[in-house]
Amino acid sequence: MTTPQHATQEILAASARGLTKTYGRGDTEVHALRGIDLDLPRGRFTAIMGPSGSGKSTLMHCLAGLDQASGGTVTVAGTDLGSLDDDALTTFRRRHVGFVFQSFNLLPMLTAGQNIVLPLELGGRRIDDAAKERARTLADILGVADRLGHRPAELSGGQQQRVAIARALVTQPDLLFADEPTGNLDSTTSAEVLDHLRRSVRELGQTVVMVTHERDAASYADDVVTMQDGRIA
């Protein structure tokens, strides 16, 4: 596995140049990111590794447009995120970025199938036959096609996470960010979820960026970026 530092511009899903992030001032100042340059190739699985406090989650939040960098630039799908105001950034994230979190974040009152298509509804998209077919295809690839009528409480942790992955993929995002996606799962279920993330790259051409502190999880990735003290080690 290699660090994706030298991908050509034509195949980049995202890039960062001179990225810095500072919290606080004076004696309380913390430099979470210290001049990050990073290219994320399209159609690959990249793991961002590092111990707690290394800056890996801050890097993901800046790349995803969830947090504003103190300096430098972030480009996703050819768009400079720094050029967007709050409303435009929210719309951009909805259309171009997917998220998977370790807490699943499924709505308990909706079925698995309803949770999967929820991002389309929130984005004002019509749930037509093509959208339904994509949702069914994702559910099949992720092994939850027989659970679409069940609510989250009726699903195992691994099934809930796979539904969350399908939900993140249904909008066909340019980037899928997974933040410690196996943090609440046992080792066997974690392996299944990570294998499904790999399948989304291999079979759907998805670009996946996963933040993790686990070497076993990172071994599923095509490329590994290791963070230490706000820098790429």
SEMAR-758376 format. One record per atom (N, C-alpha, C): residue in one letter; x, y, z. Coordinates in steps of 0.001 Angstrom, whole numbers, padded with zeros to 6 digits, always signed. Layout:
aXYZ;...
//
This chain:
m+000846-001197+000000;m+000000+000000+000000;m+000878+001243+000000;t+000411+002276-000666;t+001196+003481-000793;t+000380+004695-000422;t+001061+005764-000128;t+000391+007024+000134;t+000083+007705-001187;p-001185+008146-001422;p-001587+008678-002727;p-001171+010127-002907;q+000130+010378-003000;q+000616+011738-003070;q+000751+012280-004501;h+000840+011362-005501;h+001241+011816-006820;h+000249+011418-007906;a-001033+011363-007588;a-002027+011044-008599;a-002150+012199-009580;t-002480+011890-010811;t-002653+012950-011803;t-003964+013671-011575;q-004005+014937-011983;q-005159+015777-011707;q-006443+015225-012314;e-006333+014535-013461;e-007513+014075-014171;e-008299+013029-013377;i-007648+012307-012474;i-008341+011229-011784;i-008531+011514-010294;l-008386+012766-009893;l-008534+013092-008479;l-009995+013283-008099;a-010366+012679-006973;a-011671+012964-006386;a-011595+014202-005506;a-010440+014400-004869;a-010248+015558-003988;a-008761+015805-003802;s-008435+017034-003403;s-007040+017363-003107;s-006999+018466-002066;a-005900+018500-001329;a-005648+019563-000354;a-004259+020114-000610;r-004127+021436-000475;r-002836+022083-000656;r-002591+023068+000493;g-001477+022880+001199;g-001112+023782+002280;g-002161+023893+003365;l-002860+022797+003654;l-004012+022840+004551;l-003569+022963+006013;t-004086+023994+006677;t-003804+024188+008100;t-005111+024357+008858;k-005083+023977+010120;k-006216+024191+011007;k-005700+024458+012404;t-006072+025613+012940;t-005623+026017+014267;t-006835+026296+015146;y-006802+025773+016360;y-007854+026026+017337;y-007287+026864+018480;g-008073+027838+018947;g-007659+028642+020086;g-006623+029687+019706;r-006195+030450+020724;r-005198+031507+020518;r-004254+031549+021715;g-003105+032118+021473;g-002154+032314+022560;g-001711+031009+023188;d-001772+030956+024518;d-001305+029773+025239;d-002155+028533+024960;t-003382+028736+024502;t-004276+027591+024260;t-004285+027179+022789;e-003435+027805+021979;e-003438+027534+020546;e-002991+026093+020259;v-003764+025412+019411;v-003454+024044+019007;v-003425+023979+017491;h-002325+023492+016936;h-002200+023338+015485;h-002589+021913+015113;a-003837+021747+014707;a-004345+020410+014390;a-003842+019914+013042;l-003694+020827+012084;l-003141+020494+010764;l-002033+021480+010447;r-000916+020955+009945;r+000260+021790+009717;r+000737+021669+008266;g+000007+022283+007353;g+000446+022346+005964;g+000334+021031+005214;i-000878+020486+005142;i-001115+019197+004501;i-001263+019354+002990;d-000501+018564+002240;d-000683+018396+000796;d-001096+016954+000563;l-002244+016756-000088;l-002756+015394-000256;l-003630+015308-001498;d-003423+014255-002282;d-004285+013942-003423;d-005023+012644-003137;l-006334+012627-003410;l-007143+011430-003212;l-007625+010948-004578;p-007079+009834-005068;p-007442+009338-006402;p-008882+008847-006458;r-009515+009085-007574;r-010882+008625-007787;r-010900+007103-007931;g-011946+006496-007351;g-012123+005061-007505;g-011185+004219-006675;r-010670+004775-005571;r-009779+004020-004688;r-010233+004150-003243;f-009735+003255-002435;f-010042+003187-001012;f-008807+003681-000266;t-008936+004851+000372;t-007821+005447+001106;t-008131+005435+002602;a-007197+004940+003392;a-007326+004978+004849;a-006431+006076+005400;i-006972+006886+006309;i-006198+007890+007029;i-006025+007380+008452;m-004779+007068+008807;m-004476+006463+010097;m-003743+007435+011007;g-003763+007141+012296;g-002991+007923+013246;g-003568+007794+014635;p-002760+008049+015654;p-003260+007978+017023;p-004209+009134+017324;s-004853+009064+018465;s-005723+010144+018903;s-004929+011447+018980;g-005486+012523+018424;g-004822+013811+018445;g-003856+014037+017299;s-003784+013099+016360;s-002840+013229+015246;s-003338+014175+014162;g-004649+014454+014163;g-005213+015345+013160;g-006016+014646+012087;k-006158+013329+012181;k-006824+012586+011110;k-008305+012947+010978;s-009011+013092+012100;s-010429+013458+012027;s-010599+014900+011557;t-009708+015786+012013;t-009760+017180+011542;t-009536+017240+010043;l-008599+016453+009548;l-008353+016409+008107;l-009598+015957+007359;m-010239+014906+007841;m-011452+014427+007191;m-012545+015495+007196;h-012727+016172+008328;h-013773+017189+008431;h-013518+018341+007462;c-012253+018712+007273;c-011931+019782+006319;c-012118+019318+004887;l-011710+018091+004590;l-011887+017549+003241;l-013357+017402+002892;a-014187+017104+003890;a-015611+016886+003656;a-016424+018168+003704;g-015784+019282+004046;g-016529+020533+004141;g-017352+020657+005399;l-017052+019833+006412;l-017751+019930+007692;l-017104+020958+008608;d-015840+021271+008325;d-015100+022254+009113;d-014300+023123+008148;q-014136+024382+008495;q-013406+025305+007632;q-011940+025347+008031;a-011071+025180+007047;a-009637+025220+007305;a-009203+026636+007673;s-008119+026736+008437;s-007553+028045+008761;s-006757+028609+007601;g-006190+027724+006780;g-005400+028156+005632;g-005294+027035+004625;g-004896+027376+003404;g-004783+026376+002354;g-006090+026183+001620;t-006126+025203+000721;t-007309+024960-000108;t-007696+023491-000091;v-009000+023262-000251;v-009546+021924-000435;v-010392+021948-001699;t-010118+021024-002605;t-010881+020908-003850;t-011524+019539-003898;v-012838+019509-004096;v-013592+018267-004204;v-014406+018320-005487;a-014285+017298-006312;a-015014+017227-007579;a-014819+018503-008400;g-013595+019037-008353;g-013262+020214-009143;g-013712+021536-008553;t-014305+021521-007353;t-014813+022736-006717;t-013963+023101-005504;d-013522+024350-005439;d-012800+024859-004280;d-013817+025120-003167;l-013751+024338-002097;l-014742+024473-001024;l-014685+025846-000371;g-013524+026499-000397;g-013397+027825+000196;g-014162+028898-000550;s-014594+028608-001765;s-015334+029588-002570;s-016836+029543-002306;l-017289+028599-001472;l-018718+028403-001235;l-019153+029019+000092;d-020325+029687+000087;d-020876+030160+001356;d-021561+028983+002054;d-022108+029216+003241;d-022650+028120+004046;d-023756+027361+003326;d-024681+028097+002700;d-025794+027437+002013;d-025302+026623+000826;a-024399+027210+000048;a-023865+026502-001122;a-023063+025283-000695;l-022358+025392+000429;l-021564+024272+000925;l-022464+023124+001381;t-023570+023468+002035;t-024530+022442+002459;t-025091+021701+001253;t-025471+022447+000232;t-025994+021843-000998;t-024937+020980-001667;f-023700+021473-001691;f-022609+020726-002322;f-022381+019397-001600;r-022333+019428-000279;r-022139+018196+000481;r-023249+017193+000197;r-024474+017691+000140;r-025620+016803-000083;r-025514+016091-001425;r-024955+016778-002409;r-024892+016218-003761;r-023618+015428-004037;h-022540+015763-003366;h-021246+015209-003759;h-020532+014373-002702;v-021012+014421-001454;v-020290+013766-000371;v-021234+012856+000418;g-020755+011651+000737;g-021505+010736+001586;g-020753+010497+002878;f-021485+010150+003943;f-020866+009955+005259;f-021343+008658+005897;v-020403+007954+006515;v-020717+006791+007333;v-020014+006986+008672;f-020790+006936+009771;f-020232+007156+011104;f-020335+005868+011922;q-019521+005777+012973;q-019532+004559+013782;q-020834+004387+014556;s-021591+005477+014743;s-022849+005392+015486;s-024055+005115+014583;f-023827+004844+013301;f-024841+004478+012311;f-025753+005651+011928;n-026366+006304+012943;n-027226+007481+012704;n-028422+007179+011815;l-028991+005993+011949;l-030230+005675+011239;l-031421+006238+012023;l-032465+006648+011308;l-033675+007146+011977;l-034510+005950+012431;p-034782+005839+013731;p-035411+004619+014274;p-036838+004388+013808;m-037539+005462+013404;m-038936+005286+013021;m-039112+004862+011562;l-038004+004868+010804;l-038051+004487+009396;l-037522+003078+009204;t-038018+002413+008170;t-037480+001102+007828;t-036095+001262+007200;a-035400+000148+007048;a-034087+000191+006404;a-034199+000770+005003;g-035206+000339+004260;g-035398+000855+002907;g-035656+002349+002889;q-036460+002829+003841;q-036753+004266+003916;q-035518+005056+004326;n-034701+004495+005204;n-033457+005156+005591;n-032514+005288+004399;i-032468+004274+003545;i-031547+004302+002413;i-031894+005424+001440;v-033172+005617+001155;v-033546+006642+000162;v-033731+008024+000774;l-033582+008138+002103;l-033791+009423+002778;l-032955+010561+002201;p-031666+010377+001906;p-030886+011494+001348;p-031450+012023+000030;l-032052+011149-000767;l-032662+011600-002017;l-033860+012501-001731;e-034654+012122-000761;e-035817+012927-000396;e-035395+014272+000184;l-034378+014254+001046;l-033901+015502+001640;l-033323+016432+000584;g-032773+015854-000475;g-032217+016649-001565;g-033242+017080-002586;g-034507+016748-002330;g-035571+017152-003244;g-035640+016326-004518;r-034993+015160-004504;r-035019+014318-005696;r-036244+013415-005689;r-036737+013147-006875;r-037899+012275-007015;r-037463+010816-006856;i-038191+010072-006047;i-037869+008657-005841;i-038530+007866-006974;d-037897+007891-008140;d-038447+007213-009308;d-037958+005774-009373;d-038301+005084-010459;d-037921+003675-010581;d-036406+003498-010574;a-035687+004432-011196;a-034227+004333-011242;a-033636+004446-009844;a-034177+005365-009030;a-033692+005532-007659;a-033993+004287-006824;k-035186+003746-006999;k-035555+002541-006255;k-034672+001362-006655;e-034375+001266-007957;e-033532+000175-008433;e-032119+000294-007881;r-031590+001546-007825;r-030257+001728-007256;r-030255+001343-005775;a-031286+001738-005047;a-031366+001382-003628;a-031399-000131-003459;r-032170-000819-004304;r-032249-002281-004217;r-030906-002925-004563;t-030238-002384-005594;t-028931-002920-005986;t-027920-002769-004858;l-027898-001592-004231;l-026981-001362-003121;l-027288-002302-001954;a-028573-002455-001652;a-028965-003340-000565;a-028536-004770-000853;d-028617-005170-002115;d-028212-006521-002496;d-026697-006692-002363;i-025940-005721-002878;i-024480-005784-002797;i-024027-005817-001338;l-024726-005075-000493;l-024335-004953+000912;l-024984-006014+001810;g-025756-006902+001205;g-026288-008023+001960;g-027430-007710+002897;v-028216-006665+002599;v-029358-006339+003459;v-030667-006263+002670;a-030690-006873+001484;a-031877-006799+000638;a-033096-007429+001304;d-032856-008421+002167;d-033968-009092+002842;d-034365-008402+004143;r-033761-007250+004425;r-034049-006548+005678;r-034640-005156+005444;l-035008-004855+004205;l-035446-003495+003868;l-036727-003079+004587;g-037557-004020+004968;g-038801-003689+005662;g-038663-003624+007165;h-037453-003835+007680;h-037223-003837+009127;h-036710-002480+009601;r-037089-002123+010822;r-036572-000899+011437;r-035210-001178+012087;p-034424-000119+012350;p-033077-000314+012900;p-033015-001193+014140;a-033995-001073+015036;a-033989-001858+016267;a-034093-003357+015995;e-034554-003705+014801;e-034702-005109+014425;e-033490-005641+013648;l-032452-004813+013535;l-031254-005181+012788;l-030063-005328+013727;s-029111-006171+013356;s-027867-006272+014107;s-027021-005030+013841;g-025960-004858+014642;g-025085-003710+014435;g-024475-003701+013046;g-024034-004872+012578;g-023457-004953+011249;g-024452-004628+010160;q-025699-005098+010324;q-026740-004783+009341;q-027056-003293+009340;q-027097-002682+010525;q-027351-001242+010591;q-026249-000467+009874;q-024993-000881+010065;q-023897-000177+009419;q-023959-000362+007908;r-024353-001533+007445;r-024452-001755+006002;r-025590-000935+005392;v-026683-000781+006136;v-027760+000110+005685;v-027247+001545+005615;a-026445+001938+006618;a-025877+003295+006618;a-024957+003504+005422;i-024208+002472+005040;i-023339+002579+003863;i-024184+002721+002608;a-025245+001920+002494;a-026138+002034+001332;a-026754+003428+001257;r-027148+003949+002396;r-027713+005315+002441;r-026701+006345+001944;a-025446+006169+002327;a-024402+007105+001915;a-024093+006992+000428;l-024302+005804-000142;l-023954+005577-001544;l-025090+005884-002515;v-026327+005990-002012;v-027477+006077-002912;v-027464+007347-003760;t-026824+008401-003275;t-026757+009647-004041;t-025608+009646-005048;q-024859+008538-005101;q-023690+008418-005975;q-022692+009564-005732;p-022224+009682-004488;p-021331+010798-004134;p-019965+010667-004788;d-019308+011796-005005;d-017937+011762-005500;d-016997+011193-004450;l-017325+011429-003185;l-016495+010944-002078;l-017382+010355-000995;l-016983+009190-000488;l-017635+008621+000672;l-016639+008636+001830;f-016975+009353+002906;f-016131+009416+004090;f-016680+008464+005153;a-015815+007628+005689;a-016189+006698+006752;a-015343+007005+007976;d-015982+007462+009044;d-015272+007876+010258;d-015345+006752+011289;e-014245+006015+011450;e-014188+004871+012368;e-015436+003993+012214;p-015729+003513+010996;p-017004+002836+010745;p-017189+001521+011480;t-016101+000937+011995;t-016221-000334+012706;t-016014-000180+014205;g-016022+001062+014687;g-015726+001329+016091;g-016679+000674+017071;n-017934+000434+016666;n-018920-000164+017559;n-019242-001609+017207;l-018361-002252+016421;l-018644-003595+015935;l-017597-004587+016432;d-017997-005859+016547;d-017031-006893+016904;d-016149-007206+015695;s-015103-008011+015900;s-014102-008214+014854;s-014684-008893+013617;t-015560-009863+013808;t-016137-010567+012658;t-017022-009637+011843;t-017885-008882+012529;t-018772-007953+011838;t-017972-006822+011202;s-016912-006372+011867;s-016056-005329+011303;s-015476-005774+009968;a-015006-007015+009912;a-014435-007535+008672;a-015475-007547+007559;e-016710-007888+007892;e-017779-007909+006887;e-018053-006502+006359;v-018134-005528+007259;v-018411-004148+006848;v-017273-003611+005987;l-016033-003858+006391;l-014882-003391+005618;l-014830-004052+004252;d-015205-005317+004191;d-015254-006002+002898;d-016305-005361+001998;h-017420-004950+002570;h-018461-004296+001781;h-018003-002916+001290;l-017242-002200+002106;l-016676-000935+001642;l-015736-001176+000460;r-014939-002235+000548;r-014052-002582-000564;r-014852-002913-001816;r-015942-003642-001642;r-016783-003998-002789;r-017375-002763-003447;s-017710-001751-002638;s-018273-000529-003226;s-017253+000164-004111;v-015975+000028-003770;v-014905+000576-004606;v-014724-000279-005851;r-014645-001575-005645;r-014347-002493-006744;r-015512-002624-007725;e-016739-002724-007218;e-017882-003009-008073;e-018660-001771-008502;l-018568-000700-007711;l-019328+000514-008027;l-018432+001673-008444;g-017107+001488-008361;g-016197+002573-008725;g-016202+003714-007733;q-016659+003448-006501;q-016765+004488-005485;q-015388+004907-004977;t-015266+006156-004560;t-014072+006640-003863;t-014386+006676-002373;v-013597+005976-001575;v-013833+005875-000132;v-012619+006394+000621;v-012874+007252+001602;v-011834+007744+002504;v-012256+007367+003923;m-011465+006547+004566;m-011808+006037+005892;m-010795+006512+006931;v-011298+007085+008008;v-010469+007448+009149;v-010496+006292+010145;t-009324+005838+010565;t-009253+004730+011505;t-007938+004781+012286;h-007937+004189+013462;h-006686+004015+014196;h-006293+002546+014221;e-007060+001702+013506;e-006840+000268+013534;e-006093-000192+012283;r-004952-000854+012479;r-004171-001350+011342;r-004938-002419+010556;d-005691-003252+011252;d-006458-004287+010560;d-007464-003659+009597;a-008111-002577+010032;a-009072-001889+009167;a-008360-001252+007978;a-007214-000628+008244;a-006477+000042+007176;a-005972-000931+006125;s-005816-002202+006491;s-005292-003196+005545;s-006261-003454+004394;y-007507-003043+004529;y-008475-003215+003444;y-008336-002133+002376;a-007594-001075+002672;a-007494+000072+001773;a-006456-000147+000677;d-006618+000584-000430;d-005610+000608-001495;d-004417+001452-001079;d-004687+002571-000402;d-003661+003531-000015;d-003832+003876+001453;v-002715+004121+002123;v-002750+004489+003542;v-001989+005786+003758;v-002647+006753+004400;v-002026+008014+004795;v-001895+007984+006313;t-000685+008127+006820;t-000464+008095+008264;t-000233+009511+008782;m-001033+009911+009775;m-000941+011239+010368;m-000187+011180+011694;q+000579+012218+011963;q+001256+012366+013254;q+001491+013847+013516;d+000971+014333+014644;d+001165+015726+015052;d+000774+016714+013954;g-000352+016448+013305;g-000874+017388+012321;g-000202+017352+010967;r+000669+016379+010770;r+001376+016252+009486;r+001208+014832+008954;i+001458+014680+007655;i+001519+013343+007072;i+002904+012782+007362;a+002906+011649+008076;a+004179+011059+008514;a+004834+010313+007360;
//
